[in-house]
């Protein structure tokens, strides 16, 4: 009996806590992956494709979701599915490459859509193991740790993630936005925190908190403006929480840094799929 057969009849809340997405979302994901694989077989026909895997497609998807959700070691992951550590690693990377394509967000096109009224831009940080080389580039003065930064661009209305950009922890938040060279429609309202001072020179219709100075305290009107802005901007924290349900984006990252962007794009795609209207 497959692993999926043993858990699919669980209570919806239990399945969600164990896998990170609902059963109906999981089934939808299986359909997307199946269509992608069938199309790949048509585009690249082969007489022989090697030995058939001991795991069905549903179990392969469960394997990668278990890893993202609980961030256990590959040894534990292999034991959970009755396979070796090396084979668990092979399946994880194979399915990760498929999910990146299946869950593509096409964000750069969405940000040029004038119908998109308001977006929120924010950066979250995740600790990493201390690098052997180039430690200074990853050291975050704010967290006093070696980190990787992730910039999210989120639609205020739907809370869908439109863009994910990853970089080293030493890079300033505003520099991440400038280096990303995102093209955003000028009519879209852009909300950001105090780390994005200067965004108004880069994008029109941008709003950041007004900062007080030593000799110039905030007026009552400025305080009310900051409060109103923060009430809108705080919604991106809900999106951060949704992403960090998958513990691979919350705990100290152990993997290769070249795979970090791929991991966050998969998690963002899963969050969008789960909370899609």
C-alpha positions in Angstrom: 0.0 0.0 0.0 1.3 3.4 -0.9 1.9 6.1 1.7 -0.8 8.3 0.1 -3.4 5.5 0.5 -2.6 5.4 4.3 -3.2 9.1 4.9 -5.8 10.2 2.3 -8.7 9.1 4.6 -7.4 11.2 7.5 -9.4 14.1 8.8 -8.9 17.2 6.7 -7.2 19.1 9.5 -4.8 16.1 10.1 -3.9 15.9 6.4 -3.3 19.6 6.3 -1.0 19.6 9.3 1.0 16.6 8.0 1.4 17.7 4.4 1.0 21.5 4.4 -1.8 21.7 1.8 -5.4 20.4 1.8 -6.3 17.1 0.1 -8.2 18.7 -2.7 -5.1 21.0 -3.4 -2.9 17.9 -3.4 -5.1 16.2 -5.9 -5.0 19.3 -8.1 -1.2 19.3 -7.8 -1.1 15.6 -8.9 -3.2 16.5 -12.0 -0.9 19.4 -12.9 2.3 17.2 -12.5 0.7 14.3 -14.4 -0.2 16.6 -17.4 3.3 18.0 -17.4 5.0 14.6 -17.4 2.7 13.3 -20.2 3.5 16.3 -22.3 7.2 15.8 -21.7 6.9 12.2 -22.8 5.2 13.3 -26.0 7.9 15.9 -26.7 10.8 13.6 -25.9 9.7 10.0 -26.9 12.0 7.3 -25.8 11.8 3.5 -26.2 13.2 2.8 -22.8 13.1 5.1 -19.7 15.0 3.0 -17.1 13.7 1.0 -14.2 10.3 2.0 -12.9 10.3 3.8 -9.6 9.1 1.9 -6.5 7.1 5.0 -5.5 3.9 6.1 -7.3 3.6 9.7 -8.4 1.4 10.6 -5.3 4.1 9.3 -3.0 6.8 11.2 -4.8 4.8 14.4 -4.3 4.2 13.5 -0.7 8.0 13.0 -0.2 8.9 16.5 -1.4 5.9 18.1 0.6 7.0 16.2 3.7 10.5 17.6 3.3 9.3 21.1 2.7 6.7 21.0 5.5 8.8 19.3 8.3 12.4 19.8 7.0 13.6 16.5 8.4 16.9 15.0 7.3 17.1 12.9 4.1 17.9 9.8 6.2 14.6 10.2 8.1 12.8 11.0 4.9 14.0 7.8 3.3 13.0 5.7 6.2 9.5 7.3 6.2 9.0 6.1 2.6 11.0 2.9 2.8 13.8 4.0 0.4 17.5 4.9 0.7 18.8 8.4 1.6 20.3 8.8 -1.9 17.1 7.8 -3.7 15.1 10.2 -1.5 17.5 13.0 -2.5 17.2 12.0 -6.2 13.3 12.0 -6.1 13.3 15.3 -4.2 15.4 17.2 -6.8 13.5 15.5 -9.7 10.1 16.6 -8.3 11.5 20.1 -7.3 12.5 20.7 -10.9 9.0 19.8 -12.1 7.2 21.8 -9.4 9.1 25.0 -10.3 7.7 24.8 -13.8 4.2 23.6 -12.8 3.8 26.3 -10.2 5.3 29.1 -12.3 3.9 32.5 -11.1 4.7 34.6 -14.2 5.1 37.6 -11.9 6.8 40.0 -14.2 3.8 40.0 -16.5 1.4 40.4 -13.6 3.2 43.5 -12.3 2.6 45.3 -15.6 -1.2 44.8 -15.4 -2.8 48.1 -14.6 -5.8 46.3 -13.2 -3.6 45.4 -10.2 -4.5 48.2 -7.8 -2.1 47.8 -4.8 1.0 45.7 -4.1 3.1 45.3 -0.9 6.9 44.9 -1.0 8.7 43.4 2.0 11.8 41.4 2.9 12.0 38.4 5.2 15.3 36.9 6.5 16.1 33.2 7.2 19.2 32.1 9.1 21.7 29.8 7.4 24.6 27.7 8.5 27.8 29.8 8.7 29.4 29.7 5.2 33.0 28.5 4.9 33.7 31.2 2.4 32.4 34.8 1.9 30.9 35.0 5.4 30.8 38.8 5.4 28.4 38.8 2.4 25.8 36.7 4.3 26.1 38.5 7.7 23.0 40.5 8.6 23.7 43.4 10.9 20.0 43.4 11.9 19.8 39.8 12.9 23.4 39.4 14.0 23.4 36.1 12.1 24.4 34.8 8.7 21.2 34.9 6.7 19.6 34.8 3.2 17.1 37.6 2.4 13.9 37.0 0.4 11.9 39.9 -1.1 8.2 39.2 -1.7 5.9 41.3 -3.8 2.3 40.5 -2.8 -1.1 41.7 -4.2 -2.9 43.5 -1.3 -6.4 42.3 -2.4 -5.8 38.6 -3.1 -2.5 38.1 -1.0 -1.1 36.2 -4.0 2.7 36.2 -4.2 3.7 37.9 -7.5 7.5 37.9 -7.2 10.2 36.1 -5.1 13.8 37.4 -5.2 16.5 35.9 -3.0 19.9 37.4 -2.2 22.6 37.4 0.5 21.8 38.7 4.0 24.2 41.7 3.9 22.4 43.4 1.0 20.2 46.3 1.9 16.4 45.9 1.3 16.1 48.8 -1.1 19.2 47.5 -3.1 17.5 44.2 -3.6 14.6 46.0 -5.3 16.9 48.1 -7.4 19.0 45.2 -8.5 16.0 43.1 -9.3 15.0 45.6 -12.1 11.3 44.7 -11.7 9.0 46.5 -14.1 5.9 47.7 -12.3 3.0 49.6 -13.9 3.1 53.2 -12.7 -0.6 53.3 -11.8 -0.2 50.5 -9.3 0.0 51.7 -5.7 3.2 50.4 -4.0 3.4 50.0 -0.2 6.7 49.3 1.6 8.3 49.7 5.0 11.0 52.2 6.2 13.8 50.1 4.6 12.6 51.3 1.2 13.3 55.0 1.6 14.0 56.4 -1.8 11.5 54.1 -3.6 9.6 57.2 -4.8 12.5 58.1 -7.0 12.4 54.7 -8.6 8.6 54.1 -8.9 5.8 56.6 -9.0 2.8 56.1 -6.7 4.9 54.6 -3.9 4.3 55.0 -0.1 6.6 54.4 2.8 6.3 55.5 6.5 7.4 59.0 7.4 10.4 58.9 9.7 10.9 61.3 12.6 14.2 63.1 13.2 15.8 64.3 16.4 14.8 67.9 15.7 11.5 67.2 13.9 9.0 65.0 15.7 6.0 63.6 13.7 2.8 65.7 13.5 -0.6 64.2 14.3 -1.4 64.0 10.6 1.9 62.1 9.9 1.2 59.7 12.7 -2.2 59.0 11.3 -0.7 58.4 7.9 1.8 55.9 9.3 -0.9 54.1 11.2 -3.1 53.8 8.1 -0.2 52.6 6.0 0.9 50.0 8.6 -2.7 48.6 8.7 -2.5 47.8 5.0 1.1 46.8 5.0 0.8 44.3 7.9 -1.1 41.9 5.6 2.1 40.8 4.1 3.0 39.3 7.5 0.1 36.9 7.0 1.7 35.8 3.7 5.1 35.3 5.5 3.3 33.1 8.0 1.7 31.1 5.2 5.1 30.5 3.7 6.8 29.6 7.0 4.2 26.8 7.6 6.8 25.0 5.4 9.6 24.8 7.9 12.3 24.7 5.2 11.7 28.5 4.9 11.7 29.1 8.7 14.4 27.0 10.3 18.2 27.3 9.7 18.7 26.5 6.1 21.0 23.5 5.6 21.0 23.1 1.8 23.1 24.5 -1.0 22.6 28.2 -1.5 22.1 27.7 -5.3 18.9 25.8 -4.5 17.5 28.5 -2.2 15.7 30.5 -4.9 14.1 27.3 -6.3 12.9 26.3 -2.8 11.3 29.6 -2.1 9.6 29.7 -5.5 8.1 26.2 -4.9 6.8 27.3 -1.5 5.4 30.5 -2.9 3.7 28.5 -5.7 2.2 26.1 -3.1 0.9 29.0 -1.0 -0.7 30.6 -4.0 -2.3 27.3 -5.1 -3.6 26.7 -1.6 -5.1 30.1 -1.1 -6.2 30.8 -4.7 -9.7 32.2 -4.9 
